[in-house]
Amino acid sequence: MTDMRLVVSRVICATVLVSMLTLASEAAQTLSLSGGGWEFRTAKETEWRAVMVPHCWPVDPGYLEYVGPAHYRCDFFAPLDRKEKVVRLRFEAVYYRASVSLNGQPVGTHEGGYTPFEFDITPLLRDGTNKLEVVVDNSWGPKTLPGGSRPGGAPGFAWYTYGGIVRDVSLLVSPQVYISKVKVESVPDLDKKTASVLVRAFVHNAFSARATTGLEGEVAGVRIQTKPAQIGPGETREVQWKGTVKEVRLWDCSDPYLYDAVVKVGQDEWRSMIGIRKVEVGGAKVLLNGRPIFLFGANRHSDHPRFGLIEPREVIDEDMGLMMEANMRFARIGHYAQAVALLDYADRHGFLLVEEAANWQLSETDMQDPEICRLWEQQMREMVERDWNHPSIIAWSVGNEYDSQTAGGIQWTRDAMKFTRSLDNTRLLTFASNKDARPQVKGPQDEASFLCDFVSLNIYGNYPGRLDHAHYLWPDKPIFVSEFGRSGETGLDDPKRAALLTSAFEAMKARPYVMGGGIWAFSDYRSRYPGTPPSGYRIWGIVTPNRERRASFGAIKKVFEETIPKQQK
């Protein structure tokens, strides 16, 4: 077993804020528990075998079809210097349910396969070796999100139900007064070339006495300093700072400029890159920094023949690089929280994203179920609070292809958008609908798209008719074609797919109220869904599962070229 005491990232703060506590001299640490030293077995096995975490068992030989509980365990050394420290155990994602115990004591549970979660394990740590155990269950049921189950026990979503500890695991060793999260909000003045910035730091006091502390640091070259704030024992308090950035350099598709942001509380430090840009709706246009966008991309499942749901940086870099090569710059990328590496790539390369929460084809009855609503809110919160500082994300989507034409679906959309705005009111809101452009929707309030900042349509055929009908219903709203494409051509030569994608693009190009679209899909993907070919892959991609370019890749590269924004002076 690797001594995890050696895998430490340290940041020494330059200044110590006034506090009633005696803060330790050593800064916060992140200790990785990813890599070797883990063991795995399914509930049907008695023998353990060594694995590397992140781990996705369906891509291991012999485990592709296994659904149910599986067990993970590892030993790690407790941090040597943890006096007056808080130690949190953080999982970036476990698919789908996780039950965690430490040294034989229950720590906590989590449901949701794509979002992060953490537990305070300070009281359970022992000096020396500690034993961590995680039971992971990838089975589905009628209340599983994104989509529950269908009659006959089939999963209610068309991509693969992978399983495992699919993203990194770490220990966060913090002072007893630490930063739990930070949100940086900016509003640029396009005429004055300035930006007002609001830093919202959520500071937790795990100490048994009241603490007094404030913020220091820097954002976009402007110094942060606040008056000390009182934080009660066990309390999390939001501490704010407001300032102005002058001669601001805007983040844009053609110039994705990122600023450093550093926030310090005592010996704890939060660090990120941020972009300053303005996204708004003006008539039937979405404007980025005052200019209307007309951009395209592709939806992409987190799926790879070798890695499954694990997304190493090399996979993200290859896939997003192929999208950039195909002149893509905008997509509702998928139906769930994305890997942070993908969001970082989009931030650095000027790729716009709509990130979507886990509601896939839920019925009106589903959306009136209190447990489903609670679970959706939990996963939405986990996604938004992790990702709200990424400039590439210009909108949140509250779901995909649910019963938005019903009274219950309209009310659910209203409630979901209100909840999302309570978390982050700085982005646009939408959802992907396959109901809103159908002739059965006669009036603008007969389907929930009237609640959106921009309308998102999933269209597979009759592009002119359905686009025009949606525009008739909501003439003042921009329209984004969140899905369009064609399945079924298995080889590299796919002329029908190439022709359909090209003609769909031409229909969108001819309509000034269309802001762009996203092909379904970037690559073929594994599925258990009824009707999946014997290969186990749904054949929708402009690239194969092994990322070989189909002819349609070249076709859309050619037509999307004219949409790419040129470098702005």
N, C-alpha and C positions, 0 to 999 in steps of 0.2 A: 504493500500500500504506500503510495506517495505521501510524504509528509506535507500536508496542505499548509503548514506554517510557512513553507517556502514560497507558496504561490500567492504573493501579497502585492497589491498595488497601493502605494502610500502617497498621500498628498499632504504636504505640510503647509498649513495656513500661515500667511504672513503676519496676521494680527489676531489678537484674542479679544473678543468683545467682553464688556463688563457683565458679570453674572454673579448671582448669589451662590452658585455652585462652584466647587473647585474642579475645573475641567481638566481632564488628563492632557498631558503634553503631547501625546501621540494622536495623529489625525485618524479619520475614518479609514477603514480598510475593506477591500473586497477580496475574499478568498474563494477561488474557483473550486467547485466540487465536480466539475465536468472532467471527462477523460476516462482513464482507466481506474481500476480498483472497484468497479461495480460488478455485482452478480445478478443473474436473472433466471427466473423459471416461470412457467405458466402454472395455473392452478391444477392442471392435470399432470404435472411433473413433480418428481421428488428430488431430482438432481439439479444443482445450481451450475450455471456456466458463466464464464467471464464475458462481460460486454463493455463497450465504451458508451458513455453518456455524453451527448444526446444519443438516444437509441430508439429505433422504430422497428418493432419486432416483425411486422408483416414482410419486410424486405429481407429478412433472414431466411435461409433455405429451410423449408418445411413449416414455416409459420404464417404463410400468406393468408390462409383462411381462418386462422385462429381468432375467435371472438370471445371475450370474457375476461375474468380477472387474471392478472399476472403480477409477480412479485419482484421487486428490486431491493437490493441492500448494499450498503457500503460502510466501511469504517473510516473515520476521519479524526484527526487530532483537534482538540479544542484550542482556540487561540490562547497563546500563553499569557498575553497581557489583556485580560478582559475585566479587570477590576474597575468598577464604576463605568462599565460599557454595556451596551445593548447589542445582542447578537440575533440577527434575523436570518432565517432560512428562506431563500427566494428561488422559486421555479419560474422560468420564463414561459413555459407551457408544458402541460401534460395532457395527453389525449386518452380518455376523455374525462374520467373521474379519477381523483387521487385521494387516497387516505394515507396520512403520513404519521409515523411514530418515531420516537427517538428514545433510545435506551429502554425500550419496552413500554414507554408511556405515550398515549395518543397526543398528537400535536394539533391536528386539524384535518379538514377535508376541503375539497374544491371540486366544482363541476364546471366544465367548459374547456374545450380542447385547444384553444388558440390564444388565451389571455394569461397574463402573469398573476402570480399570487405569492404571498409570503406570510411567515409566522414568526413571532417572537419566541425564540427557544432558549432565552437566557436562563430561566430557572431549571431547565432540564439538562444543561450541559454538565459533564463531568470533567475533571482534570484528566488529561491523557486521551485515551481512545474512546470515541463515541460511536454508537451503532445506529445508523439511519436506515429505516425501512419504509418503502413506498409500495402500496398496493394500487395498481392501475387497472381500470376496467374500461374497455372500449365498446361494450355492448350498448345497444340503443333501445329506446322504448317510446311510448306515446308522448312523453314530455321532454324527450331529448332535443336539444337545440344544436344545430340550426333547424332541423326539420322533423323531428319525431320519427315515428314509424308508420308504415302503410299496412293495409290488410295483408295477412300472410307473413308478417314479420320482416318484410323488406325495409331497408333503411329509407327514410323519407327524404333523402338527398342523393344527388346523382354522382357524387364523387366518392372516393374511397374512405371507408372508416378505418383509418390507420390506428395504431396503438403504441403507447410508450411514453417515456420521458423525452419528448421530441425537441426540446430546446434546453439551454444551459441551466445549470444549478449552481448556486453560490451562497456563501455566507457574507452578510453585511455586518461589519463590526463598527458600531457607531458610538460616539459619546452619548450620555444619557439625555442630552438635549440635541436633537438631530432633525435634519430636514427630511420630511417624508415625501414631499413632492413640490415642484415649482412650476408655475405657469407664467410665461412671458407673453404679454399681449402688446401689440404695437399698432398704431393707427397713423399711417403716413399722410402728410399734407402734400399732395402732388404738385401744387403750385409753389409752395414755399420750400419744398425739398427738405422738409423736416419730418420727424415722427415723434409722437408722444408714446412713451413706453410705460407700461404698468407691470411690475414684478410682483407676483403673488406667491409668497413662500409659506408653505404649511409646515409649521415647526411643532414637533412633538416633544413633550417633557416626560420622560420615563422615570424621573427621579421622584423621591418621596416628599420633596420640599418644593416650594414655589421657586421658579427660575425667572431671572430678568435678563433678557438678551435681545439683540437687534440684528439687523442685516448689514453686511458689508459685501463689497465685491465690485464688479464692473460688468456693464452690458453695452455692447456696441461702442466701446471706448469711453463711456460715461460712467463716472464713479457712483457706486451705490453706498449710501449710509443712511440708516434710520435711527430714530430714538429708541432706547430700550423699551421692550414690551414685557408685561407680566404674563407668565404662563404657569397655570396651576399644575399640581402633580397629576400625572396621567392625562393631561389635557393636550389637544392639538389645536393650535391657534394660527390663523392666517395673519401674516405680517406683510404689509405692502410698502412698495416704494414706487414713486412716480418720477419720471424725468423726460428730457427731450434730447433726441439725437439730431444734430444739425448736419447739413450737407449729406443727407442719407443716400446710400447706394441701395437701390431697390433690388430685391430678389425677383428674377424673371426667368422665363424659359430660355431666353437667349443669353442671360447673364445671371446665373443662380448664385449670387453673392451671399456668403454666410458670415455673420458676425460671431465673435466669442461672447459667451455669457457665463459669468461666474458669480455664484451666490454663496456667502459664507455665514455660518452661525457658529460662533465659538470655534471649535476645532473641526466642525463638520463642513463639508464643501460639496456643492452641486455644480456641475459644469456641463455645458451643452453648446451646440452651434444653433443659431437662430437666423431666420431670414425675415426681412421686413418687406411686406408687399400688401397691396390692397385688392381685395376681391369683393365685387359688388354686382348687383343686378341693375341694369339700366335698360328699361323697356324689355324687349325680347332678346336681350344680349346679356351674357356674363362678361364682365370687364375685369381684366387683370391689369392693375396699375393704369386704369383709364382706357385700356384698349380692348376691343372685343376679341374673344378667343374663338378659333375654329380649328380644333386639334383632335387627333385620333390616337387610338392605342388598341390594346387587346386585354381581355380578361385572362387571368392566369390562375390555375389551381396550384396549390403548394403540393406538387407531386413530381417525383423523379424515380425512374426505374431502379436506381441504385440506392437512393437515400430516402425514398418515401416522403414523409412529411417533414423530415429534417431538411433544413435549407442552409447548407454551408455557404460561406461567402462566395466560393467559386461558382456555385450554382446560380446564386442571385446575380453575380456579375455577368455570367454567360447569358442568362435569360434576359436581363434588362439591357445588356449590350446588343443582343439581337433585336430587341424592340427599338432601341435607338437607331440601329442600322436600318430598320424598316421605316424610319421617319415617324415613329410614334412618340407622342409627348403627353398623352392624356388618357386615363382609363379609370373606370370603376373596377379596380384590379381583381376583386374577388368577393366572396360572400362572408368573410370573417377577418379578424384582426391579422395583419400581415407581420412577417418577420421584420424586426427592427433594421436588419441589414438592407432590406428592400427599400424601406422608407429613407434610410440614410443615402442610398444610391439616388433615389429620386430627388432628395434635397440637393445633392451635389451636382446633378445633371439637368435640373430644370424640368423634371417630369411631373405633371400634375396628377393628383390622385383624388378619387372619392373612396373613402374607406367605409366599409359596410358592416353592420352588426348582424348577429346570428338569428335572422328570421327568414327562413326559406320556405315559401309555399305554405305558410300556416293558414289554417282555416279560420273562419269567424269564431267557431267554438274554441279553437286553440287560443286565440287572442283574448278570449274572455276568461281564461283559466288563470287564477291568481298565481299559481306556482310557475307557470310559463312566463307570465309577466315579470315576476320577481327575478327569475333566472335571466331573462333578457336584460333587465335593468342592471343586474350585477355584471354581466359580460360587457354591456355597453359602457358602463362606468370604467371597468378595467381597461378597455381599449382606449377610450377617450383620454383618461388621465395619464396613460403611458405615452400617447402619441400627440398630445395637443400642442407641442412645440415644433412640430415638423412643418415647415413652410410649404412643402409639396402637397400637403392635404388641404384642399380648398373647400371640401364639403364632407359631411357625414351622411351616409345613407342608413335609414332605419329598417331596411329589409328588402326582400326580393320576392316578387311574384306571389304575394299573399292575397287574401280575399279583400282587396282594397275597394271593391265595388259594393260592399255590404255596409250596413249601418255600423256593425261591430268593427269592421275594418277601418272605417273612417274615424270612429272614436279612438281606436287603438293608435292610429297614425297621429291624431291630435295629441294624445297623451304621450306617445313616444317622442314626438318632437318637442313637447314642453319639457320632458325630462332631459333630453339631450341639450337643449338650450340652457338648462340649469347647470349643466356641466361645462359647456363651452358655447358662448353666444357670439363668437367671433368668426364662425364659418357658416356657409350656406347649408341648408338641409334639403334632402330629397329622399326618394326610395325608388327602386327599379320595379316598374309595373308591366305586366302583360295584359292588363285589363283596360287601361286608360284610353287606348286608341281604337277600341272596338266599337262597331256601330251601335251596340246595345247601350253604350254610355251616351245618353241624349243631351244631358245638361252638364254644366261645369261643376256642379256639386254632387253629381251622381257617382263620383269616384274620387278617392282621396288625394289625387294629384293636385287638386286646387289648393291644398295646404303647403305644397312644396315651394321652395324658392326657385327651383327650375324643375321641369318635368323630365323624368327619365323613362324611356320606353325600351322594352325588349321586343324587337320586331324581327320576324322571320318570314318575309314575303310581303307583297303589296306595299312597298315602302312609300311611294307617292301618296296613296290613298290614306294610309294610317297616319303619316306625318301631317297631312292636310287636315284630317279630322281632329287630331290633337290640337293643332293650331287654332282651328275653329272653336274648340271648347275653351282654350286658354290663350287667347291672342297676345296677352301681355307677358307671357312666361317663355323664357328660353327653353329649348328642347334638346336633350341629350339622348342619343340612341345608345343606351347602356349595354345592349346586346344586339348583334346582327351577325349572321354567318350561315354555314351549311355543313352538314355532317356527311360521312359515308364514303369519301374517296380515300382509299387506303394507301396508295402509292405516292411517290413524289410528284407524279404528274396528275394534277387535280384541276382540269380546265373548268368544270362546272362551278367549283368553289371560287376559283379566280374570277370567273365571269360574274357570279352573283355579288361578290364583294365589291367589284368595280362598279356594277350598276347601282348597288345600294349607295356607294359613295357619291355617285353622280346625282342621285335623287336628293341626298343631304346637301350637297354643294349648291344645288339650285334653290335652296330655301334659306333665306337670310336669318330666320329665327332658329335654325339648328346651330348648336355650339360645338358639335363634334359627335364622336361615336367610339364604341369599343367592340372590336371583333370578339365573337365567341368561336374559337378560343385560341390562345397562343399556341398551346400544344395539346396533343392527345393526353388523356388522363385515365387512370384506373378507376373502376367503378364496380359496385355490386348491384347497381340499379337494373331492374328488369329490362330486357332488350339489349343489354350490353353484348357486343360481339364475343365470340369464343376466346379471342385474344385477351379479354379482360379490360380492354381499353375502349373508351368512347372516342370515336374518330372525328374530332372537330377541329384539330389544330392546323395552323399554317406551318407548323413544324411537327415532326414525329416525336414520340416519347424520348428518343435519343437525340433530339434537337437537330435533325436533318431538315434542311429547308425544302419545303414543297414549292411547286411553281407558283402557288398563290402568294407565297412570301414575296417573291419578286414583283408580282402584279400589284400588290398593295404598297410596296415600297415606292413604286413608280407614281401611283396616284396620290399617295400621302405627301410626296415631296413638296408639293406646292403649298401645303399647310404649315410648313416649318417656319417659325418666325426668324427673321434675320437679326443679326446683332444690332441692338438699338444704341444710338449715339447718346 
